[in-house]
């Protein structure tokens, strides 16, 4: 097709040219995968990865000779990470699969570029480029699929899924990011083999699902996944995408970036957030946020909510509720109650539970009145202290009366 890769940004990376030279030049090394795909689409690539016909030990030796720091991050699978001034670049030896079990692969190294391409998942991820000229090497019509905005498995979809079950979720994630027209063969294979997801670790499932939920076309793709039962084996709680679609619309209207945990909460029944968070082995912070997002907004107002649960938590709840008040707290910095226990002791209260209870009463009134300034807080404090002292007098009188009786 005569397509070449624009290498200006990549070749400008400090140390990149020296790395290519150290590995033997374009005859021995090529750009591969996402960096090629994304650059062709005009997207800033997240990573720069290289494939090489050199064996891992030869890569380590070559980088040492060139004075480039090398980290053997995955020697069994052929990966060495070169640490450049511009950041890390993974260099992976060409591979072919020897055996797979749906979760792990045993690989053998090869010097055939087409063999390395054949073991990859989708045609758009099996594109290579000359690091000097930008010439594209396309063994499975990935350029055609990229032009058609189509995510297509390399070879037989059932075989690709049998090699790595996570490819079911990856198929939908990449379609949500890049696709326009769903590949019918790929969809049929994913729907038929969805139970294969049960063999995967919950951490891998969580990572893939959360990335999918913030992709560009997440709403129609999630609806498609629900329709075809893709979630059924591992996330049976996800049965309706209506709230999810509404949340995405609310995020866009409020100009608030998407968040995967918030979006997951929109797909789950509120009473399922705790169990799903545990099942997916989310971090404690993410579990807490997932549960909190489903807790509703109450009737105290956006700012009071943000003060009590934090701005991030309030934004989650307000967006899920479709509350327009979210705009007022988006950049809000919660104030600090301008009075402490010491000021109440100076007003005559005894240290301890009485001060704590009175301070809580003042704070509740302060929140209800919209966080007034110091003069009003002093009035609230005077009133609360008066109430506390009056209550103490009544309690003492009652105790004395009971003693005389």
C-alpha positions as CSV (number, residue, x, y, z in Angstrom):
1,X,0.0,0.0,0.0
2,X,3.1,2.3,0.2
3,X,2.3,3.3,3.7
4,X,5.2,4.5,5.9
5,X,5.4,5.5,9.5
6,X,6.1,9.0,10.6
7,X,9.2,8.5,12.7
8,X,9.9,12.2,13.6
9,X,8.8,11.9,17.3
10,X,10.2,8.4,17.8
11,X,13.6,9.1,16.3
12,X,13.8,12.3,18.4
13,X,13.7,10.3,21.6
14,X,17.1,10.7,23.4
15,X,19.0,7.5,23.0
16,X,16.7,5.8,20.5
17,X,19.1,6.0,17.5
18,X,21.9,4.7,19.6
19,X,19.7,1.8,20.7
20,X,18.9,0.8,17.1
21,X,22.6,1.0,16.2
22,X,23.5,-1.1,19.2
23,X,21.1,-3.9,18.1
24,X,22.5,-4.0,14.6
25,X,20.2,-1.6,12.8
26,X,17.0,-2.2,10.8
27,X,18.2,-5.6,9.5
28,X,18.0,-6.9,13.1
29,X,15.4,-4.7,14.8
30,X,11.9,-3.2,14.0
31,X,9.3,-1.2,15.8
32,X,6.3,-3.4,16.6
33,X,2.7,-3.4,17.9
34,X,1.0,-0.5,19.5
35,X,3.6,2.1,18.6
36,X,3.1,1.3,14.9
37,X,-0.6,1.1,15.2
38,X,-1.1,4.2,17.2
39,X,1.3,6.3,15.2
40,X,-0.5,5.4,12.0
41,X,-3.7,6.5,13.6
42,X,-2.2,9.8,14.8
43,X,-2.4,8.8,18.4
44,X,0.4,9.4,20.9
45,X,1.7,5.9,21.6
46,X,1.9,5.0,25.3
47,X,5.1,2.8,24.8
48,X,7.7,2.2,22.2
49,X,8.5,-1.5,21.7
50,X,11.0,-3.2,19.5
51,X,11.3,-6.7,18.1
52,X,14.6,-8.2,17.2
53,X,16.1,-11.3,15.7
54,X,18.9,-11.2,18.3
55,X,18.7,-13.7,21.1
56,X,18.1,-12.2,24.6
57,X,21.7,-12.9,25.7
58,X,23.0,-11.1,22.6
59,X,20.7,-8.2,23.3
60,X,22.1,-7.9,26.8
61,X,25.7,-8.1,25.5
62,X,25.0,-5.5,22.8
63,X,23.5,-3.0,25.2
64,X,26.3,-3.5,27.7
65,X,28.9,-2.8,24.9
66,X,27.0,0.3,23.9
67,X,26.8,1.5,27.5
68,X,23.0,1.3,27.6
69,X,21.6,0.1,30.9
70,X,19.6,-3.2,30.4
71,X,17.2,-4.9,32.7
72,X,16.3,-8.6,32.0
73,X,12.6,-8.1,32.7
74,X,11.4,-11.3,31.0
75,X,14.3,-13.4,29.6
76,X,12.2,-16.6,29.5
77,X,9.9,-14.8,27.0
78,X,12.7,-12.9,25.3
79,X,12.2,-9.5,26.8
80,X,15.0,-7.1,27.8
81,X,14.2,-3.5,28.9
82,X,16.6,-0.8,27.7
83,X,16.7,2.2,29.9
84,X,17.2,5.3,27.8
85,X,17.2,9.0,28.9
86,X,13.7,9.2,27.4
87,X,12.4,6.2,29.4
88,X,12.3,2.4,29.1
89,X,11.9,0.6,25.8
90,X,11.2,-3.1,25.7
91,X,13.2,-5.2,23.2
92,X,11.8,-8.7,22.6
93,X,13.3,-11.5,20.6
94,X,11.2,-12.9,17.8
95,X,9.1,-15.8,19.1
96,X,6.8,-18.6,18.2
97,X,4.5,-20.5,20.5
98,X,5.4,-24.1,21.4
99,X,2.5,-24.8,23.7
100,X,-0.4,-22.8,25.3
101,X,-3.0,-23.5,27.9
102,X,-5.2,-20.5,27.7
103,X,-3.3,-18.6,30.4
104,X,0.4,-19.1,29.7
105,X,2.5,-19.8,26.7
106,X,5.8,-21.7,26.2
107,X,7.7,-20.0,23.5
108,X,10.8,-20.8,21.3
109,X,12.9,-18.1,19.7
110,X,13.0,-17.7,16.0
111,X,14.5,-15.5,13.3
112,X,11.3,-15.4,11.2
113,X,9.4,-12.2,11.4
114,X,6.2,-13.8,10.1
115,X,6.3,-16.4,12.8
116,X,6.5,-13.7,15.5
117,X,3.6,-11.9,13.8
118,X,1.5,-15.1,13.6
119,X,1.5,-15.5,17.4
120,X,0.0,-12.1,18.0
121,X,-3.7,-11.6,18.7
122,X,-5.1,-9.1,16.2
123,X,-3.9,-8.0,12.7
124,X,-3.7,-4.4,13.8
125,X,-1.2,-5.4,16.5
126,X,1.0,-7.4,14.2
127,X,2.4,-4.4,12.3
128,X,6.2,-3.8,12.2
129,X,8.1,-0.8,11.0
130,X,11.7,-0.1,9.9
131,X,13.1,2.2,12.6
132,X,15.1,4.2,10.0
133,X,12.8,4.6,7.0
134,X,9.3,3.9,8.5
135,X,8.6,1.1,6.0
136,X,5.7,-1.0,7.2
137,X,5.8,-4.8,7.3
138,X,2.2,-6.2,7.3
139,X,1.9,-10.0,7.2
140,X,-1.9,-10.3,7.9
141,X,-3.6,-7.3,6.2
142,X,-3.5,-5.2,9.4
143,X,-3.3,-2.0,7.4
144,X,-6.6,-2.9,5.7
145,X,-8.2,-3.6,9.0
146,X,-6.9,-0.4,10.5
147,X,-8.3,1.6,7.5
148,X,-11.7,-0.2,8.0
149,X,-11.6,0.4,11.8
150,X,-12.0,-3.4,12.2
151,X,-10.5,-5.6,15.0
152,X,-9.8,-9.0,13.5
153,X,-8.1,-12.0,15.0
154,X,-5.1,-13.4,13.1
155,X,-6.1,-16.7,11.7
156,X,-8.9,-18.8,13.4
157,X,-10.5,-16.8,16.2
158,X,-11.2,-20.0,18.2
159,X,-7.6,-21.0,18.0
160,X,-6.4,-17.5,19.1
161,X,-8.8,-17.7,22.1
162,X,-7.7,-21.2,23.0
163,X,-4.1,-19.9,23.2
164,X,-5.0,-17.0,25.6
165,X,-8.5,-16.7,27.0
166,X,-8.0,-13.1,27.9
167,X,-8.2,-12.3,24.2
168,X,-12.0,-12.5,24.5
169,X,-11.9,-9.3,26.6
170,X,-9.1,-7.8,24.6
171,X,-11.2,-8.2,21.4
172,X,-13.9,-6.0,22.9
173,X,-11.5,-3.6,24.4
174,X,-9.7,-3.0,21.2
175,X,-13.0,-2.7,19.4
176,X,-14.2,-0.1,21.9
177,X,-11.0,1.8,21.3
178,X,-10.5,1.5,17.5
179,X,-13.4,-0.4,15.9
180,X,-16.4,0.8,14.0
181,X,-17.7,-2.4,12.4
182,X,-17.6,-5.6,14.6
183,X,-15.9,-8.6,13.0
184,X,-18.7,-11.2,12.9
185,X,-16.3,-14.2,13.2
186,X,-14.5,-12.8,16.1
187,X,-17.8,-11.9,17.9
188,X,-19.2,-15.4,17.4
189,X,-16.0,-17.0,18.7
190,X,-15.9,-14.8,21.8
191,X,-19.6,-15.5,22.5
192,X,-19.1,-19.3,22.1
193,X,-16.0,-19.4,24.3
194,X,-17.0,-16.9,27.0
195,X,-16.8,-19.6,29.8
196,X,-13.1,-19.8,29.1
197,X,-12.8,-16.6,31.1
198,X,-13.4,-18.5,34.3
199,X,-9.9,-20.0,34.0
200,X,-8.2,-16.6,34.2
201,X,-7.0,-14.8,37.3
202,X,-9.5,-12.2,38.6
203,X,-6.7,-9.6,38.5
204,X,-6.2,-10.1,34.8
205,X,-10.0,-9.8,34.2
206,X,-10.2,-6.7,36.3
207,X,-7.4,-5.0,34.6
208,X,-8.8,-5.7,31.1
209,X,-12.4,-4.8,32.0
210,X,-11.4,-1.5,33.7
211,X,-9.4,-0.4,30.6
212,X,-12.4,-1.3,28.4
213,X,-14.8,0.7,30.4
214,X,-13.0,4.0,29.6
215,X,-12.5,3.4,25.9
216,X,-14.0,5.7,23.3
217,X,-16.9,3.4,22.3
218,X,-17.4,1.7,25.7
219,X,-21.2,2.3,25.8
220,X,-22.2,0.4,22.6
221,X,-19.5,-2.3,23.2
222,X,-20.7,-3.0,26.7
223,X,-24.2,-3.3,25.4
224,X,-23.0,-5.7,22.8
225,X,-21.1,-7.7,25.4
226,X,-24.3,-7.9,27.6
227,X,-26.4,-8.9,24.6
228,X,-24.0,-11.8,23.8
229,X,-23.5,-13.0,27.4
230,X,-19.8,-12.1,27.6
231,X,-19.9,-11.1,31.2
232,X,-22.1,-14.0,32.3
233,X,-19.3,-16.3,33.4
234,X,-17.2,-13.9,35.5
235,X,-19.4,-10.9,36.2
236,X,-23.0,-12.1,36.1
237,X,-24.1,-9.0,37.9
238,X,-23.7,-7.0,34.8
239,X,-27.0,-7.4,32.9
240,X,-28.1,-3.9,31.9
241,X,-26.1,-1.0,30.5
242,X,-28.7,1.7,30.9
243,X,-27.1,3.4,34.0
244,X,-23.7,3.0,32.4
245,X,-24.8,4.9,29.3
246,X,-26.4,7.6,31.4
247,X,-23.3,8.0,33.5
248,X,-21.1,8.4,30.4
249,X,-23.5,11.1,29.1
250,X,-23.3,12.9,32.5
251,X,-19.5,12.8,32.5
252,X,-19.4,14.4,29.1
253,X,-22.0,17.1,30.0
254,X,-20.0,18.0,33.1
255,X,-16.6,17.8,31.3
256,X,-15.3,15.3,33.9
257,X,-12.9,12.7,32.7
258,X,-14.1,9.1,32.8
259,X,-13.1,6.9,35.7
260,X,-13.1,3.1,35.5
261,X,-14.2,2.4,39.1
262,X,-17.1,4.9,38.8
263,X,-18.1,3.3,35.5
264,X,-18.0,-0.2,37.0
265,X,-20.2,1.0,39.8
266,X,-22.8,2.1,37.2
267,X,-22.9,-1.4,35.8
268,X,-23.5,-3.1,39.1
269,X,-26.5,-3.4,41.4
270,X,-25.6,-1.3,44.5
271,X,-25.7,-4.3,46.8
272,X,-23.2,-6.2,44.6
273,X,-20.3,-3.6,44.7
274,X,-18.7,-5.1,47.8
275,X,-18.7,-8.7,46.6
276,X,-17.6,-7.8,43.1
277,X,-14.7,-5.6,44.4
278,X,-13.5,-8.5,46.5
279,X,-13.9,-11.0,43.6
280,X,-11.9,-8.8,41.2
281,X,-9.3,-8.4,44.0
282,X,-9.4,-4.6,43.6
283,X,-7.2,-2.6,45.9
284,X,-8.7,-1.5,49.2
285,X,-8.9,2.0,48.0
286,X,-10.8,1.0,44.8
287,X,-13.1,-1.3,46.7
288,X,-14.0,1.5,49.1
289,X,-14.6,3.9,46.2
290,X,-16.7,1.3,44.4
291,X,-18.9,0.8,47.4
292,X,-19.1,4.5,48.1
293,X,-20.1,5.4,44.6
294,X,-23.2,3.2,44.9
295,X,-24.3,4.8,48.2
296,X,-26.4,7.6,46.8
297,X,-26.4,11.3,47.4
298,X,-28.9,11.9,50.1
299,X,-30.6,15.3,50.5
300,X,-28.0,17.4,52.2
301,X,-26.7,19.1,49.0
302,X,-23.6,18.7,46.8
303,X,-21.2,20.7,49.0
304,X,-22.2,19.0,52.2
305,X,-21.8,15.6,50.5
306,X,-18.3,16.6,49.2
307,X,-17.3,17.7,52.7
308,X,-18.3,14.5,54.3
309,X,-17.1,11.9,51.7
310,X,-14.5,13.9,49.8
311,X,-14.7,15.7,46.5
312,X,-13.8,12.6,44.4
313,X,-16.4,10.5,46.2
314,X,-19.1,13.2,45.9
315,X,-18.4,13.5,42.1
316,X,-18.9,9.8,41.7
317,X,-22.2,9.8,43.5
318,X,-23.5,13.0,41.9
319,X,-22.7,11.8,38.4
320,X,-24.3,8.4,39.0
321,X,-27.4,10.2,40.2
322,X,-27.4,12.6,37.3
323,X,-27.3,15.5,39.8
324,X,-26.4,18.8,38.1
325,X,-24.8,20.0,41.3
326,X,-21.7,18.1,40.4
327,X,-20.5,21.1,38.4
328,X,-20.4,23.2,41.7
329,X,-18.0,20.7,43.5
330,X,-15.8,19.7,40.6
331,X,-13.1,22.3,41.5
332,X,-14.2,22.9,45.1
333,X,-11.8,22.8,48.0
334,X,-13.6,21.8,51.2
335,X,-13.1,24.4,54.0
336,X,-11.8,23.5,57.4
337,X,-14.0,24.0,60.4
338,X,-12.6,27.3,61.9
339,X,-12.9,26.3,65.5
340,X,-11.4,23.5,67.7
341,X,-11.9,21.9,71.0
342,X,-9.6,24.4,72.7
343,X,-12.0,27.2,72.0
344,X,-14.8,25.3,73.6
345,X,-12.8,24.6,76.8
346,X,-12.1,28.3,77.0
347,X,-15.9,28.8,76.9
348,X,-16.2,26.6,80.0
349,X,-16.6,23.0,78.8
350,X,-14.7,20.2,80.3
351,X,-12.2,18.3,78.1
352,X,-13.5,14.9,76.9
353,X,-16.7,13.6,75.5
354,X,-18.6,16.9,76.2
355,X,-16.2,18.8,73.9
356,X,-16.3,16.2,71.2
357,X,-20.1,16.1,71.1
358,X,-20.4,19.9,71.1
359,X,-17.9,20.2,68.4
360,X,-19.8,17.7,66.3
361,X,-23.0,19.8,66.9
362,X,-21.3,22.9,65.7
363,X,-19.9,21.3,62.6
364,X,-23.4,19.9,61.7
365,X,-24.9,23.4,62.0
366,X,-22.0,24.9,60.1
367,X,-22.4,22.4,57.2
368,X,-26.2,23.0,57.1
369,X,-25.7,26.7,56.9
370,X,-23.3,26.4,53.9
371,X,-20.0,26.8,55.7
372,X,-20.3,30.4,57.1
373,X,-17.2,32.4,58.1
374,X,-15.7,32.8,61.6
375,X,-18.2,35.3,63.1
376,X,-21.1,33.0,62.5
377,X,-19.1,30.0,63.7
378,X,-18.4,31.8,67.0
379,X,-22.2,32.4,67.4
380,X,-22.8,28.7,66.7
381,X,-20.2,27.8,69.3
382,X,-21.7,30.1,71.9
383,X,-25.1,28.6,71.3
384,X,-23.8,25.0,71.4
385,X,-21.8,25.6,74.6
386,X,-24.9,27.2,76.2
387,X,-26.9,24.2,75.3
388,X,-24.3,21.8,76.6
389,X,-24.0,23.7,79.9
390,X,-27.7,23.8,80.3
391,X,-27.9,20.1,79.7
392,X,-25.2,19.5,82.3
393,X,-27.1,21.6,84.9
394,X,-30.3,19.6,84.2
395,X,-28.4,16.3,84.5
396,X,-26.8,17.4,87.8
397,X,-30.1,18.5,89.2
398,X,-31.8,15.3,88.2
399,X,-29.0,13.2,89.7
400,X,-29.2,15.2,93.0
401,X,-33.0,14.8,93.1
402,X,-32.6,11.0,92.6
403,X,-30.1,10.9,95.4
404,X,-32.4,12.7,97.9
405,X,-35.2,10.4,96.9
